[in-house]
Amino acid sequence: MKKPMYVTQPSLAPLKELQPYLEEIWENGVLTNYGPLVQRFETELAKYLDVPHVICVSSGTSALQLSIRALNISGEVITTPFTFIATANIIAWEHCTPIFVDICPDTWNIDAEKIEASITPQTSAIIAVHVFSSPCDTERITEIAEKHKLHLIFDAAHAIAVNQDGASVLKHGDISTLSFHATKMLNTAEGGACITNDEQLANNLRRLRYFGFNEKKEVVDVGINAKMSEISAAIGLVNLKHLDTIRSKRRAAFEHYRNILSNTPFIQFQNYKADEYNYSYIPVLLESKIHLDRVMSTLEKHSIFASRYFYPALHTLDNFKQNCSLPIAESVAEHILCLPLHDEITENEIQNICYLIENS
Ligand SMILES: Cc1ncc(COP(=O)(O)O)c(C=O)c1O
């Protein structure tokens, strides 16, 4: 039987490049507790991303959790219904209420112009997501957050190595969060990071991830264990060296798909700017649910597994049901499909997938 092809596969640097880092860990006998490799990873990431403070943590979810805690967010949090479940779950986990606002029909990001209508006296924050790495309208959202004195977090789980107007998109908001999960373009197996321009906030986040300890190892806060391990940092350090190459490879694969599918009448692409996108996903909208079902089942017959990221729209889930109608998010979630995309995918494989899509 043919080897199955999934929506993605981890980007991994050559194993021999990891070996010296593992030897260093074995030599030092330091596996965790903000060890030398996590410190080096943070420094190299800050340089690569051109941002002042990077706080590495155990996952993208814990990066969001610590951000909510560090900013003292409570009450209602405005967010998007078109995102991975982690964004809304962590808001609820922190005893806040996610308030969902509809998305733009072309970028699939939260519609900034609809945010103000959902602000109430209970609102304390906005958590916007750069969906599939395409930046939100950061300028307008920042203006609204400042006007209403709301905290602002950008869930940038997908948006490593993305610039907006020539600067890292991670510079926006009080905090931006990254995920280094195995499926992300830069992975540490599991991991994540908080990015902030504010030194005091950075120190607060560092304490919160480490049981509330300060630099003198005194407990000064109610913290948690959200530390990144040295093994994860080692994987991150070697993978970081290949990130630009990986991005170029994925861009070439994305553009190959796009060239073939651009005239397929039942397929629409996300609206993105070529230089403000990292090409880590290839999401497409199918014209109807019938097209979506046909495409998925044709691909599955050939052991090719596309994914319905992100379905369903989160406001329709029982946990969050809010009696609101958000027609654009519902429609996009109903018709979205992420096609297989990873560093090793070949032009032939892409041509075959496109042929199956067009003939399904
Ligand atoms: C938009 C978004 N936010 C948050 C997360 C959570 O990241 P992690 O899996 O590293 O906890 C993900 C993970 O895929 C995500 O896609």
The ligand as an SDF file (V2000), in Angstrom:
LIG
                    3D

 16 16  0  0  0  0  0  0  0  0999 V2000
   -3.8830   29.4760   16.4810 C   0  0  0  0  0  0  0  0  0  0  0  0
   -3.2920   28.5540   17.5110 C   0  0  0  0  0  0  0  0  0  0  0  0
   -3.1920   28.9870   18.7860 N   0  0  0  0  0  0  0  0  0  0  0  0
   -2.6490   28.2210   19.7500 C   0  0  0  0  0  0  0  0  0  0  0  0
   -2.1790   26.9460   19.4760 C   0  0  0  0  0  0  0  0  0  0  0  0
   -1.6260   26.1070   20.5870 C   0  0  0  0  0  0  0  0  0  0  0  0
   -0.2760   25.7850   20.4200 O   0  0  0  0  0  0  0  0  0  0  0  0
    0.3260   24.4670   21.1170 P   0  0  0  0  0  0  0  0  0  0  0  0
   -0.1710   23.2850   20.3490 O   0  0  0  0  0  0  0  0  0  0  0  0
    1.8100   24.6580   20.9820 O   0  0  0  0  0  0  0  0  0  0  0  0
   -0.1150   24.4640   22.5310 O   0  0  0  0  0  0  0  0  0  0  0  0
   -2.2450   26.4470   18.1660 C   0  0  0  0  0  0  0  0  0  0  0  0
   -1.7410   25.1140   17.8700 C   0  0  0  0  0  0  0  0  0  0  0  0
   -1.8210   24.5850   16.8070 O   0  0  0  0  0  0  0  0  0  0  0  0
   -2.8370   27.2680   17.1630 C   0  0  0  0  0  0  0  0  0  0  0  0
   -2.9720   26.8240   15.9100 O   0  0  0  0  0  0  0  0  0  0  0  0
  1  2  1  0
  2  3  1  0
  2 15  2  0
  3  4  2  0
  4  5  1  0
  5  6  1  0
  5 12  2  0
  6  7  1  0
  7  8  1  0
  8  9  2  0
  8 10  1  0
  8 11  1  0
 12 13  1  0
 12 15  1  0
 13 14  2  0
 15 16  1  0
M  END
$$$$
